[in-house]
Amino acid sequence: MTSYYPIAPGHQVNVRRGPSTDSELIKVLPEGSSVPIRCQTRGETVSGPCGTTDVWDSIAPGQYVSDAFVKTGSSGFVAVPCAG
């Protein structure tokens, strides 16, 4: 089952093709969005309103957001690791 988590209040979040700020920007989620976390993986370390982390959340196949902008209540994984 996929759980939904809110993004940090007052922030928009970039959705990227891979777990890095160098990856292609796919879209921007507006303030007040919630995201489904399908799985999580390690990638580029990013600092945001929810801390500094190298955890990235897969919200759809080939779509990642930094966990630094998602309020999961944890500094670690809250979902299964992404395969591959």
PyMOL commands that set and color helices and strands:
alter all, ss='L'
color gray80, all
select helices_A, chain A and resi 67-69
alter helices_A, ss='H'
color red, helices_A
select strands_A, chain A and resi 3-6+13-16+25-29+34-37+39-48+51-60+63-66
alter strands_A, ss='S'
color yellow, strands_A
deselect
rebuild
show_as cartoon
